[in-house]
Amino acid sequence: WTNDEPQVNDFFLSAQGAGWNVDRKRFDTMLLEECEKAGAVVCRPSKLLSCNRTADRRWLLDFDRNDCRHRVVARYLVDATGKAGAGPLRNLSQRLVLDRLIGVAKFVPCADRSRYTIVEAVDNGWFYSASLPHSRVAVMYFTDADIYSARRKSDPDYWSTQLKKARHTRDRLGDAAIPHELTIVSAATTRRIRFSGEDWIAVGDAAQSFDPLSSLGIYKALDSATRAFDFVLNTMNKNRSDASYANWSEQVFNHYKQRHAEYYRSQRRWP
């Protein structure tokens, strides 16, 4: 990150224990299956259509499943809809977007033998690469949306131009054919103005989302959900003055902002 020479950070030397390279689809499927085993009703596929309050302050949610409209009445609402969110839930609390970071991803067929994740900085952003199942490597270029848009106008293959500057990432791919198809996703830092309110709470990326450089997304989501569980129990037991979850969320976000600034400030190879 701070120079062109690779630095190895083995989990063997970490007091926090082993890290994981997660197959996200299998991981999400596993979580849903565990929810069902615990008694949750999982409706897939479905789309939330509306969210309203009843006269007795219950939540009334309508959703579509297989072209049929269904309705749920709930005492408490947990928003776990991720960074993109669900339209009917956006009125719970405004979302602030603090930067323009995007990720431009390509999935390269490649017999990669490295077990490492590689993070490599270039002049207008940075590359992330990691092995995937079935002999594929995910390669994602992170930069600001305005930079990417401006550079693409003069260089339609700007992604590949930047890859040429990332020698360790490029060497990892060897002679693999780089596909033309790419996927662009928002990687911006975001947060809700309020993390909870009257009989509702936001968890994971629905509450706050971090720069992927932090590698905190899944851990943060699970941690916030665990803490939200205790908060919801306290609230439903009439302890409505409990501010522990909101206070914890503010502390987490403020600490993240400090570390975020430190990491980007440490990179001084380019103006």
URJOGI-V97764 format. One line per field, one symbol per residue. phi: phi as a letter, one per 40 degrees, with the letter a starting at -180 (. if undefined). psi: psi as a letter, one per 40 degrees, with the letter a starting at -180 (. if undefined). burial: I if it has 16 or more other ideal C-beta (glycine too) atoms within 10 Angstrom, else O. A space follows every 10 residues. Layout:
BEGIN
phi = ???
psi = ???
burial = ???
END
This chain:
BEGIN
phi = .cacccbcbc cdccccgccb bccccccccc cccccccchc cbbbcabcba abbcccgccb bbacafgbcb bbbbcbbbcb cgccgbdcbc ccacbcbcab cbbbbbbbca cccccccbbb cbcbiabbaa cbcgfbbcbb bbacdccccc ccccadbddc cccccbcccc cccfcccccc cbbbbcbccb accbcaacga abbfcccabb dddcfbdcdc ccccccccdc ccdccccgcc ccbccccccc ccccccdccd cccccccbcb d
psi = deaehihhgh ddeheeaiih hhhddddddd dddddddeei hhhhiihhdi hihidffihh hhihhfehhi ihhidihhhf eaddahdeed edhihhheae hihhiihhhh gheheihhhh iadfaiihii iiiffihhhh hhiidddddd dddegdfddd ddddegdddd ddebeihhid hihhihfihi iidheiahfi ihiaeddiii hdddfedddd dddddddddd dddddefege eheddddddd dddddddddd dddddehfdi .
burial = OOOOOOOOOO OOOOOOOOOO OOOOOOOOOO OOOOOOOOOO OOOOOOOIOO IOOOOOOOIO IOIOOOOOOO OOOOOOIIII IOIOIIOIIO OIIOIOOOOI IIIIIIOIOI OIOOOIOIII IIOIIIIIII IOOOOOIIII IIIIIOOIOO IOOOOOOIIO OIIOIIOIII OIIOOIOIOO OOOOOOIIII IIOOIIOOII IIIIIIIIII IIIOOIIOOI IOOIOOIIOO IIOOIOOOOO OIOOIIOIIO OIIOOIOOOI OOOOOOOOOO O
END
